[in-house]
Amino acid sequence: MTTSSTDSASTSVPAASSTTPGPASLPDFDDHRTASPRIRIQQLLHANPTLGPLAVLVLAIVAFTFSNPRFFSAPNLSLVLAQVTVIAVLALGQTLIILTAGIDLSVGAIAVFSSILMASLAVKAGLPGPAALATGLILGTAMGALNGFLVTRIKLPPFIVTLGTLTIFFSLNSVVSNSETIRGADMPALLTWTGTAIPIGTFRLTYGSIIMLLLFALVLFALRNTAWGRHVYATGDDAEAARLAGIRTGRVLLSVYTAAGALYAIGAWILIGRLASASPNVGTDYNLDSITAVVLGGASLFGGRGGVLGTLIGALIVGVFRNGLQLAGVEVVWQGFAIGLLVLVAVSLDQWIRKVRT
């Protein structure tokens, strides 16, 4: 009798599990949803954030080439790359901060102030070119570190911190420069070297653009192949979970803002070469342009998702659209309208992608 009841009990479990709906039925539902084209596209874009921006860039290049054959000429493409270089470097620093779910509104202020400091130290203080450049880079890095200190130690929101330092740095910029532009001809050759172009046929590649590409390669390697890069993503994805996992999120955030400041300072050096001068009156659009490039590149403003390749593509999209619309005879105000519309579409797409079923 005991054996019979045991056998009966043992055979009843599979029978119940085979007739009772439970978790085993869920994969069929997920597979059905995954089979739909909309879900497949959503999952593809979630897994490869750069695909969407890359498609937009290619379509924009094709469209503007058809509208005006001059667009795809080597001299014009050289101009687009030169115009994008400064914004791309600033957007690279902005990317690091946005990956941690922060925002930096002081991008343009740090870059312009650093350029003024480099030029003033060389021209007014009489420092040699290397010393003026090194000091400017250090001070620019310190400005980024100040933002990081206020965010991590004083616990102020990144938006408020960088809004405040935006005003402070632009004010100091006016004081140091006396609102006067310093000509490149008066500076040591090292400060304007980044604007020197290397002719490749009819295409002209500046040293500033080469530096920009090297910086992207360096940051890409750091984010993909180092513990620091993994900690940056983890902090942006869920800071509390990262802290509980043993990651020192405060140190990560401080290092990110400091690295961003260093990138902004290098962008300032490239800016001097680009303009062949140091002007306190430039950079008013750099903050929005850098954020635009990051958003168009597929990075999430909520942190934890995105990459530097997308940011480079996003910066190119901004440059291509502005140049292409200008060649098409579109007024500046409508160029801004088009860029703003792209940003809204990109943010809406990001919200949709974040709802993907995994």
C-alpha positions in Angstrom: 0.0 0.0 0.0 2.8 2.4 0.8 4.5 1.8 -2.5 1.3 2.2 -4.4 0.5 5.6 -2.8 4.0 6.8 -3.3 3.9 5.9 -7.0 0.5 7.6 -7.3 1.8 10.8 -5.7 4.9 10.8 -7.8 3.0 10.6 -11.0 0.5 13.2 -10.1 3.0 16.1 -10.0 3.9 16.0 -13.7 0.2 15.6 -14.6 -0.7 18.7 -12.7 2.2 20.7 -14.0 1.3 19.8 -17.6 -2.2 21.0 -17.3 -1.8 24.1 -15.1 -0.8 27.3 -16.9 2.4 28.8 -15.3 5.7 30.4 -16.2 6.4 27.8 -18.8 3.8 29.4 -21.0 5.4 32.9 -20.9 8.3 32.2 -23.4 5.6 31.4 -26.1 4.1 34.8 -25.5 7.4 36.6 -25.6 8.4 34.7 -28.7 5.2 35.8 -30.4 5.8 39.5 -29.5 9.5 39.3 -30.6 8.3 38.0 -33.9 6.6 41.3 -34.7 8.7 43.8 -36.8 8.1 46.6 -34.3 9.4 44.6 -31.4 12.4 43.4 -33.4 13.3 46.9 -34.4 12.9 48.0 -30.8 15.2 45.3 -29.5 17.7 45.9 -32.3 18.0 49.6 -31.5 18.2 48.8 -27.8 21.1 46.4 -28.4 22.8 48.7 -31.0 22.2 52.3 -30.1 24.4 53.7 -32.9 22.3 52.1 -35.7 19.6 54.7 -35.6 21.9 57.8 -35.7 24.1 56.1 -38.4 21.0 55.6 -40.6 20.0 59.3 -40.1 23.5 60.4 -41.0 23.6 58.4 -44.2 20.2 59.5 -45.3 21.1 63.1 -44.6 24.3 62.9 -46.6 22.4 61.3 -49.5 19.6 63.9 -49.4 21.8 66.9 -49.2 24.1 65.5 -52.0 21.0 65.2 -54.3 19.8 68.7 -53.4 23.3 70.3 -54.0 26.2 68.3 -55.6 28.6 70.7 -53.9 27.8 69.2 -50.6 29.7 66.0 -51.2 32.8 67.8 -52.6 36.1 67.3 -50.7 36.5 71.0 -49.8 33.0 71.1 -48.3 33.4 67.9 -46.4 36.6 69.3 -45.0 34.7 72.3 -43.8 32.0 70.1 -42.2 34.7 68.1 -40.3 36.5 71.2 -39.2 33.3 72.8 -37.9 32.3 69.6 -36.1 35.7 69.0 -34.4 35.3 71.4 -31.4 31.7 70.4 -30.8 32.6 66.7 -31.0 35.3 67.0 -28.4 33.0 68.9 -26.0 30.3 66.4 -26.6 32.7 63.6 -25.7 33.1 65.1 -22.2 29.3 65.6 -22.1 28.8 61.9 -23.0 30.8 60.8 -19.9 28.6 62.9 -17.7 25.3 61.9 -19.3 26.3 58.3 -19.0 26.2 58.8 -15.2 22.7 60.4 -15.5 24.1 63.9 -15.1 24.2 67.0 -17.3 26.8 69.7 -17.8 25.6 73.2 -18.7 29.1 74.7 -18.2 30.7 73.0 -21.3 30.9 76.1 -23.4 32.0 78.3 -20.5 34.9 76.0 -19.5 36.1 75.7 -23.1 36.0 79.4 -23.9 37.4 80.4 -20.5 40.2 77.9 -20.9 41.0 79.3 -24.4 41.2 82.8 -23.0 43.4 81.7 -20.2 45.8 80.0 -22.6 46.0 83.0 -24.9 46.3 85.5 -22.0 49.0 83.6 -20.2 51.0 83.5 -23.5 50.4 87.0 -24.8 49.8 89.1 -21.6 51.8 87.2 -19.0 54.6 86.2 -21.5 54.6 82.5 -20.7 56.2 80.2 -23.4 53.7 78.3 -25.5 54.1 74.9 -23.8 53.7 76.5 -20.3 50.7 78.5 -21.3 49.1 75.4 -22.9 49.8 73.2 -20.0 48.5 75.7 -17.5 45.3 76.2 -19.5 44.8 72.5 -19.7 45.3 72.1 -15.9 42.9 75.0 -15.1 40.3 73.6 -17.4 40.6 70.2 -15.8 40.3 71.9 -12.4 37.0 73.6 -13.5 35.6 70.2 -14.3 36.8 68.8 -11.0 35.1 71.7 -9.2 31.8 70.6 -10.8 32.4 67.1 -9.6 33.3 68.2 -6.1 30.1 70.2 -5.8 28.0 67.2 -7.1 29.7 64.5 -5.0 30.7 66.2 -1.8 28.1 69.0 -1.4 25.5 66.7 -3.0 24.0 69.4 -5.3 22.1 68.4 -8.4 24.4 68.4 -11.6 21.9 70.8 -13.3 22.1 73.4 -10.6 25.9 73.0 -10.1 26.7 73.5 -13.8 24.1 76.2 -14.3 25.9 78.2 -11.5 29.4 77.5 -12.8 28.3 78.4 -16.3 27.6 82.0 -15.1 30.7 82.1 -12.9 33.1 81.0 -15.7 31.6 83.2 -18.3 31.8 86.2 -15.9 35.5 85.4 -15.1 36.0 85.0 -18.9 34.9 88.6 -19.4 37.1 89.9 -16.5 40.3 88.2 -17.7 39.8 89.1 -21.4 38.4 92.6 -20.9 35.9 91.4 -23.6 38.7 91.7 -26.1 39.7 89.1 -28.7 43.4 87.9 -28.7 44.7 87.5 -32.2 46.3 84.2 -33.2 49.2 86.2 -34.8 50.2 87.4 -31.3 50.2 83.9 -29.8 53.0 81.2 -29.9 52.6 78.9 -32.9 51.8 76.0 -30.6 48.5 77.4 -29.5 47.2 77.8 -33.1 48.9 74.6 -34.4 45.6 72.6 -34.1 44.2 74.7 -37.0 47.0 73.6 -39.4 45.6 71.5 -42.2 47.2 68.4 -43.9 46.2 68.4 -47.6 45.0 65.0 -48.8 44.2 65.7 -52.4 41.6 68.4 -52.2 40.5 67.2 -48.8 42.1 69.1 -45.8 42.4 67.4 -42.5 43.4 69.6 -39.5 45.6 68.5 -36.6 42.6 69.4 -34.4 40.5 66.8 -36.1 43.2 64.2 -35.7 43.4 65.0 -32.0 39.6 64.7 -31.8 39.6 61.2 -33.4 42.4 60.1 -31.0 40.4 61.3 -28.0 37.4 59.3 -29.2 39.5 56.2 -29.6 41.0 56.7 -26.1 37.7 57.2 -24.4 36.1 54.3 -26.3 38.8 52.0 -25.1 38.5 53.2 -21.5 34.7 52.7 -21.5 34.8 49.2 -23.1 38.0 47.7 -21.6 38.6 49.1 -18.2 36.9 48.6 -14.8 36.5 52.4 -14.7 34.3 52.3 -17.8 32.1 49.5 -16.4 31.7 51.5 -13.2 30.7 54.6 -15.2 27.9 52.6 -16.9 26.9 50.9 -13.6 26.7 54.2 -11.8 24.5 55.8 -14.5 22.2 52.7 -14.7 21.5 52.5 -11.0 23.7 54.5 -8.6 22.3 52.8 -5.4 22.7 49.3 -6.8 26.3 50.1 -7.9 27.1 51.4 -4.4 25.7 48.2 -2.8 27.8 46.2 -5.2 30.9 47.9 -3.8 31.5 50.6 -6.4 32.6 53.9 -5.0 30.1 56.0 -7.0 31.3 59.3 -5.5 34.8 58.7 -6.8 33.5 57.6 -10.2 31.4 60.8 -10.5 34.3 63.0 -9.5 36.6 61.2 -12.0 34.0 61.7 -14.7 33.6 65.4 -14.2 37.4 65.8 -14.0 37.9 63.9 -17.2 35.2 66.0 -18.9 37.0 69.2 -17.8 40.2 67.9 -19.3 38.4 67.2 -22.6 36.8 70.7 -22.6 40.3 72.2 -22.1 41.6 70.2 -25.1 38.6 71.4 -27.0 39.6 75.0 -26.1 43.0 74.4 -27.6 41.4 73.1 -30.8 39.0 76.1 -30.7 42.0 78.5 -30.8 43.4 76.8 -33.8 40.0 76.7 -35.5 39.4 80.5 -35.1 43.0 81.5 -35.2 42.2 83.7 -32.2 40.8 83.5 -28.6 37.5 85.3 -28.4 35.4 85.7 -25.3 32.3 86.1 -27.4 32.0 82.6 -28.8 30.6 79.4 -27.4 27.0 80.6 -26.6 25.6 77.6 -28.4 28.2 75.0 -27.3 26.2 73.8 -24.3 23.1 72.9 -26.3 25.2 71.7 -29.3 27.1 69.2 -27.1 23.9 67.9 -25.5 22.3 67.7 -29.0 25.2 65.6 -30.3 25.0 63.2 -27.4 21.2 62.8 -27.6 21.3 62.4 -31.4 24.0 59.8 -30.9 21.6 57.5 -29.0 22.7 58.1 -25.4 20.0 58.1 -22.8 19.5 61.2 -20.7 18.6 58.8 -17.9 22.1 57.4 -17.9 23.6 53.9 -18.3 23.2 53.6 -22.1 25.0 55.1 -25.0 28.6 55.3 -26.3 31.2 57.6 -27.8 30.7 56.3 -31.4 27.1 57.5 -31.2 28.3 60.9 -30.0 30.7 61.2 -32.9 27.8 60.3 -35.3 25.5 62.8 -33.5 28.1 65.6 -33.9 28.4 64.8 -37.6 24.6 64.9 -37.9 24.5 68.4 -36.5 27.3 69.5 -38.8 25.8 67.9 -41.9 22.4 69.3 -41.3 23.6 72.8 -40.7 25.9 72.8 -43.7 23.4 71.1 -46.0 20.6 73.4 -45.0 22.9 76.4 -45.5 23.8 75.2 -49.0 20.1 74.7 -49.7 19.5 78.4 -48.9 17.6 77.7 -45.7 17.6 80.6 -43.2 19.5 80.2 -39.9 16.4 80.3 -37.8 15.0 77.3 -39.7 18.3 75.4 -39.4 17.8 75.7 -35.6 14.3 74.5 -36.0 15.4 71.4 -37.8 18.0 70.6 -35.2 15.5 71.1 -32.4 13.0 68.8 -34.1 15.7 66.2 -34.5 16.4 66.4 -30.7 12.7 65.9 -29.9 12.5 62.9 -32.2 15.7 61.4 -30.7 14.4 61.8 -27.1 11.0 60.3 -28.1 12.8 57.4 -29.8 15.0 56.8 -26.6 11.8 56.7 -24.5 10.4 54.0 -26.8 13.6 52.0 -26.9 13.8 51.9 -23.1 10.5 50.1 -23.0 11.9 47.1 -24.8 11.0 43.6 -23.5 14.2 41.6 -22.6 
